[in-house]
């Protein structure tokens, strides 16, 4: 499996608990804090950002 691909579990966590899904991949880097902030402002922006971050290819 490639490094940039997201697994089913990553996608499921990004929908249920967006910051947790991002934390498991990036730990406490900027992506996690942005996702946490967006989730606090509104659940849907947190989900969208988490899915974007987890599915982007580098």
PyMOL Python script that loads the backbone (N, CA, C, O; Angstrom):
from pymol import cmd

cmd.read_pdbstr("""\
ATOM      1  N   UNK A   1       0.841  -1.171   0.000  1.00  0.00           N
ATOM      2  CA  UNK A   1       0.000   0.000   0.000  1.00  0.00           C
ATOM      3  C   UNK A   1       0.892   1.241   0.000  1.00  0.00           C
ATOM      4  O   UNK A   1       1.940   1.260   0.646  1.00  0.00           O
ATOM      5  N   UNK A   2       0.473   2.268  -0.722  1.00  0.00           N
ATOM      6  CA  UNK A   2       1.252   3.489  -0.809  1.00  0.00           C
ATOM      7  C   UNK A   2       1.104   4.321   0.456  1.00  0.00           C
ATOM      8  O   UNK A   2       0.136   4.167   1.201  1.00  0.00           O
ATOM      9  N   UNK A   3       2.057   5.193   0.691  1.00  0.00           N
ATOM     10  CA  UNK A   3       2.061   6.052   1.865  1.00  0.00           C
ATOM     11  C   UNK A   3       0.903   7.051   1.859  1.00  0.00           C
ATOM     12  O   UNK A   3       0.351   7.349   2.919  1.00  0.00           O
ATOM     13  N   UNK A   4       0.528   7.569   0.704  1.00  0.00           N
ATOM     14  CA  UNK A   4      -0.484   8.609   0.617  1.00  0.00           C
ATOM     15  C   UNK A   4      -1.915   8.114   0.603  1.00  0.00           C
ATOM     16  O   UNK A   4      -2.835   8.931   0.559  1.00  0.00           O
ATOM     17  N   UNK A   5      -2.137   6.835   0.638  1.00  0.00           N
ATOM     18  CA  UNK A   5      -3.499   6.337   0.587  1.00  0.00           C
ATOM     19  C   UNK A   5      -4.089   6.197   1.981  1.00  0.00           C
ATOM     20  O   UNK A   5      -3.381   5.916   2.948  1.00  0.00           O
ATOM     21  N   UNK A   6      -5.381   6.395   2.064  1.00  0.00           N
ATOM     22  CA  UNK A   6      -6.089   6.262   3.332  1.00  0.00           C
ATOM     23  C   UNK A   6      -6.812   4.923   3.362  1.00  0.00           C
ATOM     24  O   UNK A   6      -7.387   4.499   2.360  1.00  0.00           O
ATOM     25  N   UNK A   7      -6.782   4.274   4.489  1.00  0.00           N
ATOM     26  CA  UNK A   7      -7.476   3.004   4.625  1.00  0.00           C
ATOM     27  C   UNK A   7      -8.924   3.251   5.010  1.00  0.00           C
ATOM     28  O   UNK A   7      -9.318   4.379   5.305  1.00  0.00           O
ATOM     29  N   UNK A   8      -9.698   2.198   5.004  1.00  0.00           N
ATOM     30  CA  UNK A   8     -11.101   2.290   5.386  1.00  0.00           C
ATOM     31  C   UNK A   8     -11.232   2.777   6.824  1.00  0.00           C
ATOM     32  O   UNK A   8     -12.117   3.575   7.133  1.00  0.00           O
ATOM     33  N   UNK A   9     -10.359   2.303   7.698  1.00  0.00           N
ATOM     34  CA  UNK A   9     -10.409   2.707   9.107  1.00  0.00           C
ATOM     35  C   UNK A   9     -10.108   4.199   9.244  1.00  0.00           C
ATOM     36  O   UNK A   9     -10.747   4.886  10.040  1.00  0.00           O
ATOM     37  N   UNK A  10      -9.146   4.704   8.479  1.00  0.00           N
ATOM     38  CA  UNK A  10      -8.831   6.135   8.513  1.00  0.00           C
ATOM     39  C   UNK A  10     -10.040   6.969   8.096  1.00  0.00           C
ATOM     40  O   UNK A  10     -10.356   7.976   8.729  1.00  0.00           O
ATOM     41  N   UNK A  11     -10.705   6.549   7.038  1.00  0.00           N
ATOM     42  CA  UNK A  11     -11.885   7.272   6.552  1.00  0.00           C
ATOM     43  C   UNK A  11     -13.013   7.215   7.583  1.00  0.00           C
ATOM     44  O   UNK A  11     -13.669   8.224   7.843  1.00  0.00           O
ATOM     45  N   UNK A  12     -13.236   6.057   8.162  1.00  0.00           N
ATOM     46  CA  UNK A  12     -14.297   5.903   9.163  1.00  0.00           C
ATOM     47  C   UNK A  12     -14.019   6.776  10.389  1.00  0.00           C
ATOM     48  O   UNK A  12     -14.933   7.426  10.898  1.00  0.00           O
ATOM     49  N   UNK A  13     -12.793   6.800  10.861  1.00  0.00           N
ATOM     50  CA  UNK A  13     -12.442   7.650  11.997  1.00  0.00           C
ATOM     51  C   UNK A  13     -12.573   9.124  11.650  1.00  0.00           C
ATOM     52  O   UNK A  13     -12.966   9.930  12.494  1.00  0.00           O
ATOM     53  N   UNK A  14     -12.247   9.481  10.418  1.00  0.00           N
ATOM     54  CA  UNK A  14     -12.370  10.875   9.996  1.00  0.00           C
ATOM     55  C   UNK A  14     -13.822  11.325   9.986  1.00  0.00           C
ATOM     56  O   UNK A  14     -14.101  12.509  10.176  1.00  0.00           O
ATOM     57  N   UNK A  15     -14.744  10.409   9.769  1.00  0.00           N
ATOM     58  CA  UNK A  15     -16.165  10.759   9.775  1.00  0.00           C
ATOM     59  C   UNK A  15     -16.711  10.783  11.205  1.00  0.00           C
ATOM     60  O   UNK A  15     -17.474  11.680  11.563  1.00  0.00           O
ATOM     61  N   UNK A  16     -16.325   9.807  12.016  1.00  0.00           N
ATOM     62  CA  UNK A  16     -16.852   9.725  13.379  1.00  0.00           C
ATOM     63  C   UNK A  16     -16.190  10.734  14.320  1.00  0.00           C
ATOM     64  O   UNK A  16     -16.879  11.480  15.016  1.00  0.00           O
ATOM     65  N   UNK A  17     -14.877  10.756  14.342  1.00  0.00           N
ATOM     66  CA  UNK A  17     -14.098  11.657  15.202  1.00  0.00           C
ATOM     67  C   UNK A  17     -12.959  12.246  14.379  1.00  0.00           C
ATOM     68  O   UNK A  17     -11.848  11.715  14.393  1.00  0.00           O
ATOM     69  N   UNK A  18     -13.220  13.329  13.667  1.00  0.00           N
ATOM     70  CA  UNK A  18     -12.216  13.860  12.737  1.00  0.00           C
ATOM     71  C   UNK A  18     -10.833  14.102  13.341  1.00  0.00           C
ATOM     72  O   UNK A  18      -9.845  13.706  12.723  1.00  0.00           O
ATOM     73  N   UNK A  19     -10.705  14.732  14.517  1.00  0.00           N
ATOM     74  CA  UNK A  19      -9.342  14.946  15.036  1.00  0.00           C
ATOM     75  C   UNK A  19      -8.600  13.648  15.347  1.00  0.00           C
ATOM     76  O   UNK A  19      -7.380  13.592  15.198  1.00  0.00           O
ATOM     77  N   UNK A  20      -9.299  12.622  15.767  1.00  0.00           N
ATOM     78  CA  UNK A  20      -8.648  11.351  16.069  1.00  0.00           C
ATOM     79  C   UNK A  20      -8.078  10.715  14.809  1.00  0.00           C
ATOM     80  O   UNK A  20      -6.964  10.191  14.824  1.00  0.00           O
ATOM     81  N   UNK A  21      -8.830  10.758  13.729  1.00  0.00           N
ATOM     82  CA  UNK A  21      -8.335  10.199  12.474  1.00  0.00           C
ATOM     83  C   UNK A  21      -7.078  10.896  11.989  1.00  0.00           C
ATOM     84  O   UNK A  21      -6.151  10.252  11.500  1.00  0.00           O
ATOM     85  N   UNK A  22      -7.048  12.215  12.125  1.00  0.00           N
ATOM     86  CA  UNK A  22      -5.875  12.977  11.706  1.00  0.00           C
ATOM     87  C   UNK A  22      -4.720  12.748  12.687  1.00  0.00           C
ATOM     88  O   UNK A  22      -3.565  12.650  12.271  1.00  0.00           O
ATOM     89  N   UNK A  23      -5.025  12.664  13.977  1.00  0.00           N
ATOM     90  CA  UNK A  23      -3.984  12.440  14.982  1.00  0.00           C
ATOM     91  C   UNK A  23      -3.254  11.120  14.764  1.00  0.00           C
ATOM     92  O   UNK A  23      -2.036  11.053  14.926  1.00  0.00           O
ATOM     93  N   UNK A  24      -3.980  10.078  14.401  1.00  0.00           N
ATOM     94  CA  UNK A  24      -3.343   8.779  14.201  1.00  0.00           C
ATOM     95  C   UNK A  24      -2.369   8.775  13.031  1.00  0.00           C
ATOM     96  O   UNK A  24      -1.447   7.960  12.989  1.00  0.00           O
ATOM     97  N   UNK A  25      -2.571   9.682  12.082  1.00  0.00           N
ATOM     98  CA  UNK A  25      -1.662   9.739  10.938  1.00  0.00           C
ATOM     99  C   UNK A  25      -0.555  10.775  11.129  1.00  0.00           C
ATOM    100  O   UNK A  25       0.594  10.523  10.766  1.00  0.00           O
ATOM    101  N   UNK A  26      -0.887  11.933  11.691  1.00  0.00           N
ATOM    102  CA  UNK A  26       0.070  13.041  11.770  1.00  0.00           C
ATOM    103  C   UNK A  26       0.528  13.372  13.181  1.00  0.00           C
ATOM    104  O   UNK A  26       1.377  14.247  13.352  1.00  0.00           O
ATOM    105  N   UNK A  27      -0.005  12.704  14.196  1.00  0.00           N
ATOM    106  CA  UNK A  27       0.282  12.988  15.600  1.00  0.00           C
ATOM    107  C   UNK A  27      -0.057  14.441  15.907  1.00  0.00           C
ATOM    108  O   UNK A  27      -1.066  14.929  15.396  1.00  0.00           O
ATOM    109  N   UNK A  28       0.715  15.153  16.701  1.00  0.00           N
ATOM    110  CA  UNK A  28       0.352  16.516  17.134  1.00  0.00           C
ATOM    111  C   UNK A  28       0.963  17.599  16.249  1.00  0.00           C
ATOM    112  O   UNK A  28       1.458  18.602  16.761  1.00  0.00           O
ATOM    113  N   UNK A  29       0.936  17.416  14.968  1.00  0.00           N
ATOM    114  CA  UNK A  29       1.451  18.422  14.045  1.00  0.00           C
ATOM    115  C   UNK A  29       0.327  19.397  13.702  1.00  0.00           C
ATOM    116  O   UNK A  29      -0.775  19.291  14.239  1.00  0.00           O
ATOM    117  N   UNK A  30       0.599  20.320  12.831  1.00  0.00           N
ATOM    118  CA  UNK A  30      -0.349  21.381  12.501  1.00  0.00           C
ATOM    119  C   UNK A  30      -1.668  20.837  11.950  1.00  0.00           C
ATOM    120  O   UNK A  30      -2.726  21.410  12.208  1.00  0.00           O
ATOM    121  N   UNK A  31      -1.616  19.746  11.203  1.00  0.00           N
ATOM    122  CA  UNK A  31      -2.839  19.184  10.631  1.00  0.00           C
ATOM    123  C   UNK A  31      -3.840  18.800  11.720  1.00  0.00           C
ATOM    124  O   UNK A  31      -5.041  19.026  11.574  1.00  0.00           O
ATOM    125  N   UNK A  32      -3.341  18.221  12.806  1.00  0.00           N
ATOM    126  CA  UNK A  32      -4.218  17.824  13.914  1.00  0.00           C
ATOM    127  C   UNK A  32      -4.872  19.042  14.544  1.00  0.00           C
ATOM    128  O   UNK A  32      -6.080  19.040  14.782  1.00  0.00           O
ATOM    129  N   UNK A  33      -4.092  20.081  14.817  1.00  0.00           N
ATOM    130  CA  UNK A  33      -4.639  21.260  15.489  1.00  0.00           C
ATOM    131  C   UNK A  33      -5.633  22.008  14.604  1.00  0.00           C
ATOM    132  O   UNK A  33      -6.629  22.535  15.101  1.00  0.00           O
ATOM    133  N   UNK A  34      -5.377  22.057  13.318  1.00  0.00           N
ATOM    134  CA  UNK A  34      -6.333  22.687  12.397  1.00  0.00           C
ATOM    135  C   UNK A  34      -7.632  21.896  12.391  1.00  0.00           C
ATOM    136  O   UNK A  34      -8.715  22.479  12.436  1.00  0.00           O
ATOM    137  N   UNK A  35      -7.531  20.580  12.336  1.00  0.00           N
ATOM    138  CA  UNK A  35      -8.719  19.733  12.332  1.00  0.00           C
ATOM    139  C   UNK A  35      -9.500  19.885  13.635  1.00  0.00           C
ATOM    140  O   UNK A  35     -10.730  19.950  13.617  1.00  0.00           O
ATOM    141  N   UNK A  36      -8.805  19.940  14.747  1.00  0.00           N
ATOM    142  CA  UNK A  36      -9.466  20.109  16.039  1.00  0.00           C
ATOM    143  C   UNK A  36     -10.191  21.445  16.099  1.00  0.00           C
ATOM    144  O   UNK A  36     -11.331  21.509  16.558  1.00  0.00           O
ATOM    145  N   UNK A  37      -9.559  22.491  15.651  1.00  0.00           N
ATOM    146  CA  UNK A  37     -10.177  23.812  15.641  1.00  0.00           C
ATOM    147  C   UNK A  37     -11.403  23.857  14.733  1.00  0.00           C
ATOM    148  O   UNK A  37     -12.437  24.406  15.112  1.00  0.00           O
ATOM    149  N   UNK A  38     -11.291  23.285  13.542  1.00  0.00           N
ATOM    150  CA  UNK A  38     -12.433  23.254  12.628  1.00  0.00           C
ATOM    151  C   UNK A  38     -13.572  22.413  13.181  1.00  0.00           C
ATOM    152  O   UNK A  38     -14.739  22.748  12.974  1.00  0.00           O
ATOM    153  N   UNK A  39     -13.260  21.333  13.879  1.00  0.00           N
ATOM    154  CA  UNK A  39     -14.284  20.493  14.468  1.00  0.00           C
ATOM    155  C   UNK A  39     -15.000  21.230  15.602  1.00  0.00           C
ATOM    156  O   UNK A  39     -16.208  21.073  15.779  1.00  0.00           O
ATOM    157  N   UNK A  40     -14.268  22.020  16.355  1.00  0.00           N
ATOM    158  CA  UNK A  40     -14.891  22.797  17.424  1.00  0.00           C
ATOM    159  C   UNK A  40     -15.808  23.887  16.865  1.00  0.00           C
ATOM    160  O   UNK A  40     -16.847  24.188  17.454  1.00  0.00           O
ATOM    161  N   UNK A  41     -15.428  24.475  15.736  1.00  0.00           N
ATOM    162  CA  UNK A  41     -16.271  25.489  15.102  1.00  0.00           C
ATOM    163  C   UNK A  41     -17.511  24.885  14.467  1.00  0.00           C
ATOM    164  O   UNK A  41     -18.562  25.523  14.414  1.00  0.00           O
ATOM    165  N   UNK A  42     -17.392  23.690  13.998  1.00  0.00           N
ATOM    166  CA  UNK A  42     -18.509  23.004  13.367  1.00  0.00           C
ATOM    167  C   UNK A  42     -18.074  21.620  12.968  1.00  0.00           C
ATOM    168  O   UNK A  42     -16.971  21.434  12.452  1.00  0.00           O
ATOM    169  N   UNK A  43     -18.914  20.663  13.197  1.00  0.00           N
ATOM    170  CA  UNK A  43     -18.545  19.265  12.963  1.00  0.00           C
ATOM    171  C   UNK A  43     -18.259  18.997  11.486  1.00  0.00           C
ATOM    172  O   UNK A  43     -17.310  18.284  11.160  1.00  0.00           O
ATOM    173  N   UNK A  44     -19.054  19.551  10.609  1.00  0.00           N
ATOM    174  CA  UNK A  44     -18.897  19.306   9.170  1.00  0.00           C
ATOM    175  C   UNK A  44     -17.579  19.848   8.611  1.00  0.00           C
ATOM    176  O   UNK A  44     -16.929  19.142   7.840  1.00  0.00           O
ATOM    177  N   UNK A  45     -17.154  21.061   8.958  1.00  0.00           N
ATOM    178  CA  UNK A  45     -15.838  21.502   8.461  1.00  0.00           C
ATOM    179  C   UNK A  45     -14.694  20.610   8.935  1.00  0.00           C
ATOM    180  O   UNK A  45     -13.724  20.412   8.204  1.00  0.00           O
ATOM    181  N   UNK A  46     -14.793  20.075  10.137  1.00  0.00           N
ATOM    182  CA  UNK A  46     -13.773  19.161  10.643  1.00  0.00           C
ATOM    183  C   UNK A  46     -13.723  17.878   9.841  1.00  0.00           C
ATOM    184  O   UNK A  46     -12.642  17.369   9.544  1.00  0.00           O
ATOM    185  N   UNK A  47     -14.885  17.354   9.487  1.00  0.00           N
ATOM    186  CA  UNK A  47     -14.952  16.133   8.672  1.00  0.00           C
ATOM    187  C   UNK A  47     -14.364  16.374   7.284  1.00  0.00           C
ATOM    188  O   UNK A  47     -13.584  15.566   6.780  1.00  0.00           O
ATOM    189  N   UNK A  48     -14.742  17.480   6.680  1.00  0.00           N
ATOM    190  CA  UNK A  48     -14.260  17.784   5.332  1.00  0.00           C
ATOM    191  C   UNK A  48     -12.746  17.935   5.329  1.00  0.00           C
ATOM    192  O   UNK A  48     -12.069  17.394   4.455  1.00  0.00           O
ATOM    193  N   UNK A  49     -12.215  18.664   6.297  1.00  0.00           N
ATOM    194  CA  UNK A  49     -10.764  18.841   6.365  1.00  0.00           C
ATOM    195  C   UNK A  49     -10.056  17.522   6.642  1.00  0.00           C
ATOM    196  O   UNK A  49      -9.031  17.233   6.024  1.00  0.00           O
ATOM    197  N   UNK A  50     -10.583  16.721   7.554  1.00  0.00           N
ATOM    198  CA  UNK A  50      -9.956  15.435   7.871  1.00  0.00           C
ATOM    199  C   UNK A  50      -9.927  14.528   6.649  1.00  0.00           C
ATOM    200  O   UNK A  50      -8.911  13.890   6.375  1.00  0.00           O
ATOM    201  N   UNK A  51     -11.028  14.465   5.916  1.00  0.00           N
ATOM    202  CA  UNK A  51     -11.053  13.639   4.714  1.00  0.00           C
ATOM    203  C   UNK A  51     -10.073  14.156   3.663  1.00  0.00           C
ATOM    204  O   UNK A  51      -9.413  13.374   2.979  1.00  0.00           O
ATOM    205  N   UNK A  52      -9.987  15.468   3.544  1.00  0.00           N
ATOM    206  CA  UNK A  52      -9.050  16.054   2.598  1.00  0.00           C
ATOM    207  C   UNK A  52      -7.610  15.701   2.970  1.00  0.00           C
ATOM    208  O   UNK A  52      -6.833  15.268   2.119  1.00  0.00           O
ATOM    209  N   UNK A  53      -7.259  15.887   4.234  1.00  0.00           N
ATOM    210  CA  UNK A  53      -5.885  15.637   4.681  1.00  0.00           C
ATOM    211  C   UNK A  53      -5.523  14.170   4.557  1.00  0.00           C
ATOM    212  O   UNK A  53      -4.405  13.841   4.159  1.00  0.00           O
ATOM    213  N   UNK A  54      -6.450  13.283   4.891  1.00  0.00           N
ATOM    214  CA  UNK A  54      -6.142  11.858   4.869  1.00  0.00           C
ATOM    215  C   UNK A  54      -6.089  11.277   3.467  1.00  0.00           C
ATOM    216  O   UNK A  54      -5.405  10.279   3.241  1.00  0.00           O
ATOM    217  N   UNK A  55      -6.793  11.876   2.527  1.00  0.00           N
ATOM    218  CA  UNK A  55      -6.823  11.326   1.177  1.00  0.00           C
ATOM    219  C   UNK A  55      -5.879  12.017   0.203  1.00  0.00           C
ATOM    220  O   UNK A  55      -5.714  11.553  -0.925  1.00  0.00           O
ATOM    221  N   UNK A  56      -5.253  13.120   0.618  1.00  0.00           N
ATOM    222  CA  UNK A  56      -4.342  13.797  -0.298  1.00  0.00           C
ATOM    223  C   UNK A  56      -3.089  12.965  -0.505  1.00  0.00           C
ATOM    224  O   UNK A  56      -2.652  12.246   0.394  1.00  0.00           O
ATOM    225  N   UNK A  57      -2.526  13.066  -1.675  1.00  0.00           N
ATOM    226  CA  UNK A  57      -1.296  12.323  -1.976  1.00  0.00           C
ATOM    227  C   UNK A  57      -0.141  13.299  -1.994  1.00  0.00           C
ATOM    228  O   UNK A  57      -0.257  14.402  -2.529  1.00  0.00           O
ATOM    229  N   UNK A  58       0.957  12.901  -1.417  1.00  0.00           N
ATOM    230  CA  UNK A  58       2.145  13.763  -1.371  1.00  0.00           C
ATOM    231  C   UNK A  58       3.211  13.221  -2.272  1.00  0.00           C
ATOM    232  O   UNK A  58       4.290  13.805  -2.373  1.00  0.00           O
TER     233      UNK A  58
END
""", "prot")
cmd.dss("prot")
cmd.show_as("cartoon", "prot")
cmd.util.cbc("prot")
cmd.orient("prot")
